[in-house]
């Protein structure tokens, strides 16, 4: 647990809705201080979750456009390629 860990149920529900909408989950140092991560889910043909693609990097290296556009786009593209392969 860090200072940024989500502990409020309402805040967690809002974050989960954001993840569903964007298709990408963001770790803003909630798990480990000085580390940020992004993940995209991989589902099978029936929509069941079968895995994910996750990137973890030091917080200073991941900011701005990278977090908002570049890395999420690459993750979603990679997840889609894996989904098509299975």
N, C-alpha and C positions, 0 to 999 in steps of 0.2 A: 504494500500500500504506500502511495506517495501523497503529497499534498494535493495533487490534481486527480486522484482517484475519484471516480463518480460513486458516491454513496447514497445519494438521494434517489428514491424510486422514480419520481417524476422526471428528473433529469436523465436517468437511465432510459426511460421509455422514449423521451424526446431524441436521445442519441440513437436508439435502435431504429426509430422512424427515419432519421437522417441517413443511417446506413442502408436501409431498404430503398430509399429514394435515390441515393447516389450510387449504390452498388459497391461502395468501398467503406470499410471500417477504418477509423483513424485512432491511433494510440498517441495521445499528446502527453507523454511522460506519465500516464496513469499507472503503468505497470512497473516501470523502472525510470528513475530520474536520469536525465541526460540522454534518454533513448526515445526516439519516436518511431512509430511503425504505421504501416498501411497494409490492409488485407482486402482481397476480393474473393468471394466465395465461388466454389465450383459445384454445379448441380448436375444431376443426371437427366436423362430424357423425361423423367417423371417429375422433375423439379425438386427431388430430394437432395439435400446437401451431401456431397461425397468428399469434399476437401476444400482447400483454400490455397491461395498464393499470398505469401506474407513477406514484407520487406521491413527490416529493422535497421536503423542507422542512428548515429549520434545526433542529438537535437540541433547542434549548430550547423550540421551539413544539410539538414532537411528543413527548408523554410520557403515561404513565399510561393512563387509560381510552381516550384517542384511539388509541394504538398497539394496545391489546389488543382493542378492540371497535368503536369508531366508524368509523375509517378502513378497517380490513379489511372491515367489513360493506358500506361504500359501494363499495369496490373490487370485491368479489365480485359485488355487485348490478350494477355497471356492466359487468363482464366478461360476466355472464350475458345482459344486454341486448344487448351487441354480438354475442355468440355466436348468439343467436336471430335477429339481423338478417342473419347471413351464411350 
